[in-house]
């Protein structure tokens, strides 16, 4: 059974930092490109960042320079380091694993940026 479990969300003040983790099980992790998405209330889910099997990274313009995605294949985990957080970053954050044949999603973790 495939599972993606996100953690690390919470409440943080503007300008603060959080690190999200997404641990995978049931897949050969190193074969999967990984991504982070987010969905704010009343809005569509949007792509935030991605990392390929070869460790190439890409970011949405809204988070470029503030967020960093990384992966640890030995731990089957992808991370999203989020710095200089803004209220607009408030959303449920989801990780996605995209493989040759299948795509899997985690259940999400809430990030709230508020003073």
C-alpha positions in Angstrom: 0.0 0.0 0.0 1.4 3.4 -1.0 1.4 6.2 1.5 2.7 9.7 1.5 2.6 11.3 4.9 3.2 15.0 5.3 4.2 16.7 8.5 5.7 19.9 9.8 2.8 22.3 9.2 1.5 24.7 11.8 1.0 28.3 12.7 3.8 30.8 12.1 4.2 34.5 12.1 4.9 36.5 8.9 8.6 36.4 8.2 9.0 33.0 9.9 10.1 29.6 8.7 8.7 26.1 8.5 10.1 22.9 7.1 7.6 20.4 5.7 8.4 16.7 5.3 6.7 14.0 3.2 7.7 10.4 3.9 6.8 7.8 1.3 6.2 4.1 1.7 5.2 1.4 -0.7 7.1 2.9 -3.7 10.6 2.8 -5.0 11.1 6.4 -4.0 14.2 7.1 -6.1 12.2 6.4 -9.3 9.6 9.1 -8.5 9.7 12.8 -9.2 8.3 14.7 -6.2 6.4 17.8 -5.9 4.7 20.1 -3.4 1.3 21.7 -4.1 -0.9 23.9 -2.0 -4.6 24.8 -1.8 -5.9 27.9 -0.1 -9.5 28.2 1.0 -11.7 29.0 -2.0 -8.9 28.5 -4.5 -7.7 25.8 -6.8 -4.7 23.6 -5.9 -1.5 25.1 -7.3 1.9 23.7 -7.9 4.6 25.1 -5.6 7.9 23.2 -6.3 9.2 20.1 -7.8 12.3 17.9 -7.8 13.2 15.3 -10.3 14.8 11.9 -9.8 18.1 13.6 -10.8 17.7 16.4 -8.2 16.8 19.1 -10.6 14.4 21.6 -8.9 11.8 24.1 -10.1 9.7 26.6 -8.3 6.6 28.7 -8.8 7.4 32.4 -9.2 5.5 33.2 -6.0 7.9 31.2 -3.8 11.2 31.4 -5.8 14.0 32.6 -3.5 12.0 31.8 -0.4 11.3 28.0 -0.6 13.7 25.2 -1.1 12.7 21.6 -2.1 15.1 18.7 -1.4 14.9 14.9 -1.2 16.6 12.2 0.7 16.3 8.9 -1.2 17.6 6.8 1.7 14.9 8.2 4.0 12.3 8.2 1.2 11.5 11.7 2.2 11.0 15.0 0.4 11.3 18.3 2.2 10.1 21.9 1.6 12.0 24.5 3.5 9.9 27.6 3.7 11.4 30.9 4.7 10.1 34.5 4.8 6.6 33.2 5.0 3.8 35.5 4.1 0.0 35.4 4.9 -0.6 34.5 1.2 1.3 31.3 1.9 -1.5 30.1 4.1 -2.9 26.8 2.6 -3.0 23.1 2.9 0.2 21.7 1.5 0.3 18.4 -0.3 3.1 16.3 -1.7 2.8 14.4 -4.9 4.9 11.4 -6.2 4.9 11.1 -10.0 6.3 7.8 -11.4 6.4 6.1 -14.7 2.9 4.6 -14.3 1.3 6.1 -11.2 0.8 9.3 -9.3 0.2 9.5 -5.6 -0.9 12.3 -3.2 -0.5 12.8 0.5 -3.3 13.9 2.8 -2.0 17.4 3.3 -0.7 19.5 6.2 -2.0 22.9 7.2 0.3 25.9 7.1 -1.1 29.1 8.6 0.8 32.4 8.4 -0.7 35.0 10.7 0.3 37.4 13.4 
